[in-house]
Amino acid sequence: MASWMIHLRVAQGIYRQLGLKHIDEFIMGNIAPDSGIPTADGTGYQPDAEVSHFRTIDQNGIKDVHEERFEERFFNEGLRKGYDGGTYAFYFGYLTHLLTDKLWAGEIVYGAKARFSALFDKDRDAFWRQIKRDWYDMDFMYLKKTPDFEAFRIYESMEVFPNKYVDFFAEDAFEQRRQFITGFYRDGVSRIKERETYLSMEELDTFVASATTRILAQCAVYVAELDSHSV
């Protein structure tokens, strides 16, 4: 739901505040849910977001994330006790992604739905094309202005990162997606020209700061466990 750049920005805010040691694993966890393979007809991914994001679709056709299903399966108390620092950081990052998407849907997507209600009611495909174009162009403009953005540089320069964490992705899924995402952004930055978008950069900055604070508050139990896992 949220763009990859937004996920990386929230991830950076969290790992800096917490002083995480296993930053690579945490960053990869923040991108891992989007590691599906596009279907041949280009209409979805395999596995579907119902699996990778533990989500349903609400009455407005907008994704509704159920992070508690992820926690029950991969991050319950019994499992967490057995995780080493890197594994804990990865799953904590995966949860961060889901929570960011949930906040993005509630604040950004529903805000766009209200703003462009006529288009949403008339042609939802056109609505999504319009707002996603702005989202990605804002990412390109942000990265162009912030070429040393740390979380992106770490993600881009990672060693090969095999999937040993979630059984619904292939072993090389994270690496394949990393190559695609970093290429997508480098190509976008090379072509982007400054333009007006329906959201402002200040609004995105506010979202990132708010999401970071709210996720840390919601994850207080996990944050309290970090020292015992050397995360």
VENCOR-V921338 format. One record per backbone hydrogen bond with DSSP energy under -0.5 kcal/mol. CO is the residue of the C=O (numbers start at 1). NH is the residue of the N-H. Records with the same first field share a line. If there is no record, write none. Layout:
BEGIN
CO: NH, NH
END
This chain:
BEGIN
3: 7
4: 8
5: 9
6: 10
7: 11
8: 12
9: 13
10: 14
11: 15
12: 16
13: 17
14: 18
15: 19, 20
21: 23
22: 26
23: 27
24: 28
25: 29
26: 30
27: 31
28: 31, 32
29: 33
31: 34
32: 35
37: 46
39: 42
44: 39
46: 37
48: 51, 52
49: 53, 55
53: 66
54: 66
56: 64
58: 61
62: 58
63: 65
64: 56
65: 67
66: 69, 70
67: 71
68: 72
69: 73
70: 74, 75
71: 75
76: 80
77: 81
78: 82
79: 82, 83
80: 83
84: 88
85: 89
86: 90
87: 91
88: 92
89: 93
90: 94
91: 95
92: 96
93: 97
94: 98
95: 99
96: 100
97: 101
98: 102
99: 103
100: 104
101: 105
102: 106
103: 107
104: 108, 109
105: 110
108: 112
109: 113
110: 114
111: 115
112: 116
114: 117
116: 120
117: 121
118: 122
119: 123
123: 127
124: 128
125: 129
126: 130
127: 131
128: 132
129: 133
130: 134
131: 135
132: 136
133: 137
134: 138
135: 139
136: 140
137: 141
138: 142
139: 143
140: 144
141: 145
142: 146
146: 149
149: 153
150: 154
151: 155
152: 156
153: 157
155: 158
160: 162
162: 164
166: 169
170: 173
171: 163
172: 176
173: 177
174: 178
175: 179
176: 180
177: 181
178: 182
179: 183
180: 184
181: 185
182: 186
183: 187
184: 188
185: 189
186: 190
187: 191
188: 191, 192
200: 204
201: 205
202: 206
203: 207
204: 208
205: 209
206: 210
207: 211
208: 212
209: 213
210: 214
211: 215
212: 216
213: 217
214: 218
215: 219
217: 220
219: 223
220: 224
221: 225
222: 225, 226
223: 226
225: 229
226: 229, 231
227: 230
231: 21, 22
END
